[in-house]
Amino acid sequence: MMFIIYVGLVALGVDIDVVFGAAGLWKHSKSEGHEDYGLLVSEKARKYAIVKVVDEPVSLKDGTTVLQFETRLQSGIECGGAYIKFLRPQEAGWKPEEFDNESPYSIMFGPDKCGKTNKVHFIFKHKNPKNGEYVEHHLKYPPSVPSDKLTHVYTATLKRDKEVKIMIDGEEKKKANFLAAEDFDPPLIPAKTIPDPDDKKPEDWDDKEKIPDPNAVKPDDWDEDAPMEIEDEEAVKPEGWLDDEPEEIDDPEATKPEDWDDEEDGVWEPPKMYNPKCAIAPGCGEWKRPMKSNPAYKGKWSPPLIDNPNYKGVWKAREIPNPNYFELDKPDFEPIAAIGIEIWTMQEGILFDNILIAKNEKVAKSYRETKWKPKFEVEKERQQAEEEASGLDFLASIKRKVFNALYQIADIPFLSNYKPQILVSSRNMLFLICNISISLV
């Protein structure tokens, strides 16, 4: 397996034995269903880290830069990441063996899913020229992670016009401007002013817009104790209601187990079953009038709200110039000095392949068409065949369940007179299910 790093049009191959693994065991493994190899996350519930330093740092400041890689979630993903970190130059003396989640990066890109999180991250770290601090800027409203188990190719194209384009399988899913406040959180360009942290709300500041009317009086006819619901006095017990029949009866076919010991297990009681007589009657047991809304119900009285004569509005701290404000014509990205995968996942089977950096979009497109697309088509055909086969198995199980249920119903004593009609219905239903299965095939 090779990591292919493209800088311009020059391809540099990096053998797997010069990258460093940590925690979980990385494997050089075949992708399921074909002969293509990749870098495999082999164990669940583990942390993984692996990194490769590039021969020369890749500048992101001028022209177009394409970041692209493939990943396949062969076991699906419930909680875990499959993203890549494009590291900026590290401190002097740093070694690849020291790579971990604290290693600073320039861009983090790729799928992540856990709980409510389901997104393809694009995060960049940018240095504030005023205070020297690095700030993470997250793409707003990123695309979702594909839900299947096929190989997908993720592409982030950084353009000279200050835009980034996110593609999945060559299809554009998101476009954003690095300088637009509505595209990244927090915005790259800080606000010109900020609330004064030393400004305090005056003690006599009244920010309640409405207050209870102090002159309001509860009406004399207001009954706080009236219930929300009352019995419907006009309701009449349905004809045929079986007052003396319980809704559940002892199962007449149940027998006490041979190994049942009354002294140790207690007195044996047959299990309960639904009373079949109740199925053809309006109801069983003691009839009670239904409840209805009480027209006299008003609930607990409270005085109405009126405008607060002392209302001063919502208090806000006064604005002061932001000491960390700066302006830029374009992002000042740190160069890419290494490529790293640093993830935690609850699923095994995540496969990475064909990681590249390119200065030409045609190179990335060619790689998608020649490397990714052929194996994606193979995987897709295999998936469709498996889905069709599982669909037929599912329909066959439905047919068995329908037959069993209808034959059991037909054997109920009080329905014995209707047994021929029930069996005819079961055959008709089978015919319908067969037609459904044929149409699906």
C-alpha positions in Angstrom: 0.0 0.0 0.0 1.3 3.5 -0.8 0.4 6.9 0.5 0.6 9.0 -2.7 1.5 12.7 -2.0 1.2 14.9 -5.0 3.0 18.2 -5.0 2.3 19.8 -8.3 2.6 16.9 -10.8 5.4 15.1 -9.0 4.4 11.9 -7.2 6.3 10.8 -4.2 5.7 7.2 -2.9 5.9 6.6 0.8 6.1 3.0 2.0 4.0 1.9 4.9 7.0 0.9 7.0 8.2 4.5 7.4 5.1 5.7 9.2 4.5 5.3 12.9 1.5 3.7 14.6 0.3 4.1 18.2 -2.3 2.5 20.5 -4.6 0.5 18.1 -3.0 -1.9 15.6 -2.8 -0.6 12.0 -2.8 -3.3 9.2 -2.0 -3.3 5.6 -5.2 -5.0 4.4 -7.4 -5.8 1.4 -10.6 -3.9 1.0 -13.6 -6.3 1.2 -14.8 -7.5 -2.2 -11.7 -6.8 -4.3 -7.9 -6.8 -4.4 -7.3 -3.2 -3.5 -5.2 -2.6 -0.3 -5.4 0.1 2.3 -4.5 1.2 5.8 -6.9 -0.6 8.1 -8.2 0.2 11.6 -8.3 -3.4 12.8 -9.7 -3.1 16.4 -12.7 -1.5 17.9 -12.8 0.9 20.9 -9.2 2.0 20.4 -7.2 5.1 19.7 -5.2 5.2 16.5 -2.3 7.5 15.4 -0.1 7.4 12.3 1.9 10.1 10.6 4.2 10.8 7.6 6.4 13.9 7.3 6.5 15.2 3.7 9.8 15.8 2.1 9.1 19.5 1.6 6.4 21.6 3.3 3.5 22.4 1.0 2.5 26.1 0.9 -1.3 26.9 1.0 -0.9 30.6 0.4 -0.7 30.8 -3.3 -2.7 29.2 -6.1 -4.9 26.1 -5.7 -4.3 23.2 -3.3 -6.3 20.0 -3.4 -6.5 17.7 -0.3 -8.0 14.3 -1.2 -8.2 10.8 0.3 -10.4 7.7 0.3 -12.0 6.0 3.2 -14.3 3.0 3.6 -16.4 2.3 6.7 -16.5 -1.5 6.2 -18.3 -2.1 9.5 -20.3 1.1 9.3 -19.8 3.7 12.0 -21.7 4.5 15.1 -19.1 6.5 17.0 -15.8 7.4 15.5 -13.8 9.5 13.1 -12.2 8.9 9.8 -10.6 12.3 9.2 -7.0 13.4 8.4 -4.9 16.1 9.9 -2.6 18.1 7.7 0.0 19.1 10.2 1.8 22.5 10.2 5.6 22.5 11.0 6.2 21.3 14.5 8.6 22.6 17.2 12.3 22.0 16.7 13.3 18.5 17.7 9.8 17.0 17.2 9.8 13.4 16.1 7.0 11.5 14.2 6.9 9.0 17.1 5.6 11.9 19.3 2.5 12.5 17.1 -0.7 12.6 19.1 -3.9 14.7 19.5 -1.9 17.7 20.7 0.2 17.9 17.6 -0.8 21.2 15.9 -2.3 21.0 12.5 -3.1 23.5 9.7 -6.2 21.7 8.4 -8.4 18.8 9.7 -10.7 17.3 7.1 -12.9 14.2 6.9 -15.9 12.3 8.2 -16.9 12.1 11.9 -20.0 10.5 13.4 -21.0 10.0 17.0 -24.4 10.6 18.7 -25.9 13.7 17.2 -22.6 14.5 15.3 -22.7 13.5 11.7 -20.5 15.7 9.5 -17.6 15.9 7.2 -15.3 18.2 9.1 -13.3 21.0 7.6 -11.4 22.8 10.3 -8.5 25.2 9.9 -6.2 26.7 12.5 -5.2 30.3 11.9 -2.7 32.5 13.8 -4.1 35.8 15.1 -1.4 38.3 14.1 -2.3 40.6 17.0 -1.9 38.1 19.9 -0.1 35.2 18.3 -2.7 32.7 19.3 -4.0 29.9 17.0 -7.8 29.7 16.6 -9.8 26.7 15.3 -12.3 27.8 12.6 -15.0 25.2 11.9 -17.0 25.0 8.6 -20.6 25.8 9.3 -23.3 23.4 8.0 -20.9 20.8 6.7 -22.1 17.8 4.6 -23.2 14.6 6.2 -21.2 11.3 6.2 -22.5 8.7 3.6 -24.4 6.0 5.5 -23.3 3.0 3.4 -20.2 0.8 3.7 -18.7 1.7 0.3 -15.4 3.5 -0.5 -15.9 7.2 -0.7 -13.4 9.9 -1.8 -13.3 13.2 0.0 -11.9 16.3 -1.7 -11.2 19.8 -0.3 -10.1 22.3 -2.8 -8.6 25.5 -1.5 -8.9 28.2 -4.2 -6.9 31.3 -4.9 -10.2 33.3 -4.6 -10.4 32.6 -0.8 -12.9 29.8 -1.3 -12.9 26.2 -0.3 -14.9 23.6 -2.1 -15.9 20.3 -0.4 -16.7 17.3 -2.6 -17.7 13.7 -1.9 -17.2 11.2 -4.8 -16.5 14.1 -7.1 -19.8 15.8 -6.4 -19.7 19.3 -4.8 -21.4 19.3 -1.4 -20.4 22.6 0.1 -18.6 25.9 -0.9 -17.5 28.5 1.6 -15.5 31.7 1.7 -12.7 31.8 4.3 -13.3 35.5 5.0 -17.2 35.3 5.3 -18.4 35.4 8.9 -21.5 33.3 7.9 -19.3 30.4 6.7 -17.0 29.6 9.6 -17.4 29.5 13.4 -15.8 31.6 14.8 -15.3 33.9 11.8 -11.7 34.3 10.6 -11.9 38.1 10.9 -12.7 39.0 14.5 -15.4 41.6 15.4 -14.1 45.2 15.4 -15.7 45.8 18.8 -16.5 43.6 21.8 -18.6 44.0 25.0 -16.6 45.7 27.7 -15.8 42.9 30.2 -15.5 45.4 33.0 -18.9 47.0 32.4 -21.6 46.0 34.9 -25.4 46.2 34.9 -26.6 48.9 37.3 -28.5 47.5 40.3 -31.6 49.5 39.6 -31.8 48.4 36.0 -35.2 46.8 35.4 -35.2 44.5 32.4 -38.6 42.9 32.9 -40.7 43.9 29.9 -44.0 42.7 31.5 -45.2 42.5 35.1 -48.4 41.2 36.8 -51.1 43.8 37.0 -51.1 44.9 40.6 -54.7 46.1 40.4 -56.2 42.9 38.9 -58.7 40.9 41.1 -59.7 37.3 40.7 -63.4 37.1 39.5 -65.9 35.9 42.0 -67.0 33.0 39.8 -63.5 31.7 39.2 -63.4 28.1 40.5 -59.8 27.0 40.9 -60.8 23.6 42.2 -62.9 22.6 39.2 -61.3 19.4 37.6 -60.0 19.5 34.1 -62.1 16.4 33.1 -65.5 15.1 34.2 -67.6 12.1 33.4 -69.7 12.2 30.2 -73.2 11.9 31.7 -74.7 11.5 28.2 -72.6 8.4 27.4 -74.5 5.1 27.1 -73.1 1.7 27.5 -72.7 0.0 24.0 -75.1 -2.7 23.2 -73.5 -6.2 23.6 -71.0 -5.1 26.2 -70.0 -8.2 28.2 -70.0 -7.0 31.9 -69.3 -10.5 33.3 -66.5 -11.3 31.0 -62.9 -10.5 32.0 -60.5 -9.1 29.4 -58.0 -11.8 30.3 -58.6 -15.5 31.0 -56.4 -18.4 32.0 -54.9 -20.2 28.9 -57.0 -23.4 28.7 -54.2 -25.2 26.9 -51.5 -24.4 29.4 -50.4 -27.3 31.7 -48.3 -27.3 34.8 -44.7 -28.3 34.0 -43.7 -31.7 35.2 -40.8 -30.4 37.2 -42.9 -27.8 39.0 -42.6 -28.1 42.8 -45.5 -26.4 44.7 -43.5 -26.2 47.9 -40.4 -24.6 46.2 -42.1 -22.8 43.3 -45.4 -21.8 44.9 -48.9 -22.6 43.7 -48.8 -22.9 39.9 -51.1 -20.6 37.9 -51.7 -20.9 34.2 -50.6 -17.9 32.1 -53.2 -15.4 31.0 -54.4 -14.8 27.5 -56.7 -12.3 25.8 -60.3 -13.3 26.2 -61.4 -14.2 22.6 -65.0 -13.2 23.4 -63.9 -9.7 23.9 -62.6 -9.6 20.3 -66.1 -9.7 18.9 -67.8 -7.6 21.5 -67.7 -3.8 22.1 -65.9 -4.5 25.4 -65.6 -6.6 28.5 -65.6 -6.0 32.3 -67.2 -3.2 34.2 -68.3 -0.4 31.9 -67.5 3.1 33.0 -68.5 6.4 31.5 -65.7 8.0 29.5 -64.2 11.3 30.6 -64.7 14.6 28.7 -63.2 18.1 29.0 -64.9 20.1 31.8 -66.3 23.3 30.3 -66.1 25.0 33.7 -62.4 24.3 34.2 -60.3 27.4 34.5 -57.3 26.3 36.5 -55.3 28.5 38.9 -56.0 32.2 38.5 -53.1 34.6 38.0 -53.2 38.3 37.3 -52.8 39.4 33.6 -49.5 40.9 32.5 -49.2 44.5 31.7 -46.3 46.7 30.3 -43.7 47.5 33.0 -43.6 51.3 33.4 -40.1 51.0 34.7 -38.8 48.8 31.9 -35.4 50.0 30.5 -34.8 47.3 27.9 -32.3 44.5 27.7 -29.1 45.6 29.3 -25.9 45.2 27.2 -22.4 46.0 28.1 -21.0 49.0 26.2 -18.8 48.2 23.2 -15.1 48.8 23.1 -12.5 48.3 20.4 -11.4 44.7 20.1 -7.7 44.6 20.9 -7.4 41.4 18.8 -9.1 42.7 15.7 -7.2 42.4 12.4 -7.9 42.5 8.7 -6.8 40.2 5.9 -7.1 40.1 2.2 -6.7 36.3 2.2 -6.0 33.6 4.8 -2.5 33.2 6.1 -2.4 29.4 6.2 0.5 27.5 7.8 2.2 25.1 5.3 1.6 21.4 5.5 4.6 19.6 6.9 3.1 16.2 7.6 0.0 14.1 7.1 -1.4 12.3 10.1 -4.4 10.2 11.1 -5.3 10.6 14.8 -8.7 9.1 15.6 -10.7 7.3 18.3 -13.4 4.9 17.1 -15.8 2.3 18.5 -15.8 0.4 15.1 -13.1 -1.5 13.4 -12.9 -1.9 9.6 -12.1 1.8 8.7 -9.9 1.7 5.6 -7.8 4.7 4.4 -6.2 4.8 0.9 -4.8 7.1 -1.8 -4.1 10.2 0.3 -2.8 13.1 -1.9 -2.0 16.7 -2.0 -2.1 18.3 -5.4 -1.6 21.8 -6.9 -3.8 20.9 -9.9 -7.5 19.9 -9.7 -7.0 17.7 -12.8 -4.6 15.5 -10.9 -7.2 14.9 -8.2 -9.9 14.3 -10.7 -7.7 11.8 -12.6 -7.1 9.9 -9.4 -10.8 9.7 -8.6 -11.5 8.3 -12.0 -8.7 5.8 -12.2 -8.3 4.7 -8.6 -11.5 5.3 -6.7 -14.3 4.9 -9.3 -13.5 1.3 -10.5 -13.5 -0.2 -7.0 -16.6 1.9 -6.0 -18.5 0.4 -8.9 -17.5 -3.1 -7.9 -18.6 -2.5 -4.3 -21.9 -0.9 -5.4 -22.8 -3.9 -7.6 -22.0 -6.3 -4.7 -24.1 -4.3 -2.3 -27.1 -4.2 -4.6 -26.9 -8.0 -5.1 -26.8 -8.5 -1.3 -29.7 -6.1 -0.8 -31.8 -8.0 -3.3 -31.0 -11.3 -1.7 -31.8 -10.1 1.8 -35.0 -8.5 0.5 -36.3 -11.9 -0.8 -35.4 -13.6 2.5 -37.3 -10.9 4.4 -40.4 -11.4 2.3 -40.2 -15.1 2.7 -40.1 -14.7 6.5 -43.2 -12.4 6.3 -45.1 -15.1 4.4 -44.3 -17.7 7.0 -45.4 -15.4 9.8 -48.7 -14.5 8.0 -49.5 -18.2 7.5 -48.8 -19.1 11.1 -50.8 -16.2 12.5 -53.9 -16.9 10.3 -53.9 -20.6 10.9 -53.7 -20.0 14.7 -56.6 -17.6 14.4 -58.6 -20.1 12.4 -58.2 -22.7 15.1 -59.7 -20.5 17.8 -62.9 -22.3 18.9 -65.4 -19.4 18.6 -64.1 -18.7 15.0 -64.4 -22.3 13.8 -67.4 -21.3 11.7 -65.2 -18.8 9.8 -62.2 -21.1 9.2 -62.8 -21.6 5.5 -63.0 -17.8 4.9 -59.8 -17.2 7.0 -57.9 -19.8 5.0 -59.0 -18.3 1.7 -57.9 -14.9 3.0 -54.5 -16.4 3.9 -54.1 -17.7 0.3 -55.0 -14.3 -1.1 -52.5 -12.6 1.1 -49.8 -15.0 0.0 -50.6 -14.2 -3.6 -50.3 -10.5 -2.8 -46.9 -11.0 -1.1 -45.6 -13.1 -4.0 -46.5 -10.3 -6.3 -44.7 -7.8 -4.1 -41.6 -10.0 -4.1 -41.7 -10.4 -7.9 -41.9 -6.7 -8.4 -39.0 -6.1 -6.1 -36.9 -8.6 -8.0 
